[in-house]
Amino acid sequence: MTAPEAKLCLMTRTKSLTIALAATVAAGVLTLATATASNAAALPPKPSDPGIPTSFDYRDCPQLPSGADPAAWRCEVMVANIRLATGRIPAVDVPLTVTHSEGPLPDGTTGQVFGAMHARSVAVPGIPGLRIQPEYAGHADFIGNGTIRGSIDITLRLQYPGSRRTCAIGSDRAPLTINSTAYGPTQWVSQQPPIIKGEMYDSTFAVPGVNGCGPIVDRLLDRGFALPSPAGRNQFSLVGYYSFRTHADLTGQA
């Protein structure tokens, strides 16, 4: 066998193995008792409480817009657990941290700048080898509008043996758009430092299909996960604590 033939053979075997592993993951989903309909609920169950943080990390606070007053802008850091359930994928609780800043703009309107979102990769119950990791998909609005407390676009990175780095549910062009409603009023846990507890949910968002895993694998996983999943058939909930500091405090300005 020539070198090019050996390379082609290896590539063919690798591709076949990747497809076989994806098929195993999809088959594992299909064996679960959890059905698509069970994910639909007006008020999704809450995730576990992450507990009151002993400290908040402000290293991801973003640079302020030109002309913004550091003393009037505050950086907010939220530490939370979120719960996601979609299609045939059973509910998973994911720890995450979200950082953003907000404050008055020179024209008198309220502005905001996104900082960062960090989420852990977590194993999916009942599906050996499969892990999911939420990632920021390019848009967030935490100012709120009426009953909507905040909005964020995310994708769900899929990780299993042989998966591509690009393998995900949704994409930056077609994300999961979460519009959170509060279960009830926020609770002040501490005044100094300021710590506020919030609980939110959304059961109205749609979930797109799998992409970036390879054409055959995308179709296999879509079939196994019952994706795309229409609005009203998915669940998101959050229990978290957030704190804030002004940018003047963070930089030591007067």
N, C-alpha and C positions, 0 to 999 in steps of 0.2 A: 504493500500500500504506500503510495506516495505521500509526501508531507501535506499537500493540499487536500488529498482524499481523507487523510487521518483527521485533519482539522475540521473538515465538513462532517465527518462521522461523529466527532466529539460534540460539535454544535447541534447536530440532530439529536444526539442522546440527551444533551442538556435541556433542549427544548421539550423533548418528550417527557423527561423527568419533571420539569416545571409544570407541564400540563397535567401530568398524573397527580402531582402533589395538590394542585389547585382542585382537581376533580375529587380528591379525597376530602379536602376541606368542604367543598360544596355538598358532598354526600353526607358529611357529618352534620351540616346544617339541616338537611332534609330529614334526618332521623330524629331531630328534636321534637318534643311534644309541643313546644311553643309555636303557635300558628300566627299568621299575619294579623288576623282579626284581634288577637289578644293584646296587641300593642296599641289599639285604639282606646282612648279614655279621655274624658273631659278634663279631669284633674289627674295627671300622672303621679304615681307614687314618688315620694322624695328619695333622694340618695341618702347615704349615711352622712351624719354630721361630721365634718372634718375636725371639729374642735377649735377652740379659740387659739389663734396663733400666738406664740410667745414673742414673735417679732415679724416685721414686714420688710421685704427687700425692695429698696427703691432704686436699684441699679438700672432698671429698664425705663425710668422716667424719660420721656422724649424731650427733644429740644423744642422750645416754645416758638410760636410764630413771631415774625418781626413786629415789634411794637407792643408785644404783650407785657404786662406788668407782673414780674415774678411774685410779688407780694399778694396779688389777686388771683393768681393761678395756683391750683393745687394738683398734686400728683396723687392718684388713687391706686391702691394696690389691693386686689381681691384674691383671697385664698379660698378655694371652694372645691367641693365634689360635685360633679355633674353626673346625671344618669341619662343614658341614651338607649333607646330601643327602636329598631326599624326593621321592616320586612320580616324575615324569619330569624334575624339576628337577635338573640335574647338580650335582656337589659344588662348593661355593664356600668359600674361606677368608676369614674375617672377623676383623679385629683388634677387640678390645674391652678395656674396663677395668671391673672390678667392685670396689666398695668396700662393706665392711660392718664392724660391730663386734661383739665378743662378750666375755663375761666372767661372773663370778658375780653372781647376783641376791641380794637380802637373805635369801631363803628357802633359799639354798644350791644351788639349781638353776642350770644354765648358761643364760644368756640371749643373745639376739642381736638386732641392729637393722640392717636393710638401709640402705645409703647411696645408691648409685646404680649404674646400668649405662650405659656409653656404648659404642656400636658404630658402626662406619662403614657407610656405604652402599656396596655393592660390585656391580660388573657381573656378571651371570650369563653364564658362557661359552656361546657358541653361540646366544644369544638377543638379538639387537640391540635396544637400547633398554630392556632390563629390568634393574632393580637391586633388590637385597634388603637390608633393614636390620633385624637383630634388635632387638627392644625388650622391656624388662621388662614383665611382665604381672601384677605385684601380689603374687607369693609367692616366697620364697626360704628355704632352710634349709641353712646351711653347717656345722652342727654335725656332721653325719654320723651314720649308723646302721648299724653292721656293715660290710658291703662297700660300702654307698652312701656316697660321700664328700660329696655335696652335691646339692641339688635346687633347680631354678629354673624358673619359668614364663616363657615368652617368646611373643611373636608375631613374625611375619616381615612387616615392612612392604614392600609392593610398590610400586615406582616405575617408571613408564613415561610417555611423553608423553600428557598428558591424564588421568592417573590421579588419583583423589581422595586426599586426605590420610588418609582412613579405610580405604583399600584395603589389605588385609592377609590373610595366611594365619593363621587363628586369631584369638582375641580374648581380652580379660581374662576373659570368662565361659567360654570354651572355648580355652585356650591349649595350646601344646606344653609338656608337663611333662617336663623332662630330669632324670633321676636318674643321676648320674655314678658310675661305677666306675673305680678306678685301674688303669691298665695294669701298674703295679708300684709299689714304694715311692717316696716323695718323695725328692728329693736336695737336701741343703744345698749351695748354691753359695757362700754367704758367711755369715760369722758377724757381721761388723760392716761395713755394716749387715746385718741378717738378710735373706737372700734364699733362697727355697726354690723348687725347680722341681717342678711336678706335671704329670702326663699322665693324662687321663681320657677315658672314652667312655660312650656309651649307644646301644644298638641295639634297645631294647625299647619306645620311646615311639611313640605314635600321633600323626598329624598331621591336624588338622581341615581343613575346606574353606576356601575364600576367602570373605570377607565385606567389606562396606563399599565395594565398587567399583561398586555398582549391580546390580540383580537380573539383568539380562541378562549383564553383564560377569562377575559372580560365576560364573554357570553356564558361560560360555565358558572362563574360566580354570580352573575345576575340571576340566572335560573335558580341557583341554590339559595340565594339570599332573598328572592322574590322582589327584585329591584328592576326598574324604578318603583318607588312606593309613593302613592299619591298623598296629598294633604289630608290630614285627619287619621292617618294610619300609623303615625309615628309618635314617639314620646321624647321629650326633653324636660329635665328638671334640675334644679340647682339649689344647694344649700351652701352659703358662703359667708365669709366675714371680710369686711374691707376697712382700711384705714387710709388716712391721707395726711400729707404735709404740703405746705406751700413751697413753691420753687425758691422763694427767698430763704426759707429755712434750710432747704437742701443745699443751697450754694453759699449760705452764710451771709447773704446780703442783708442790709438793714431794711 
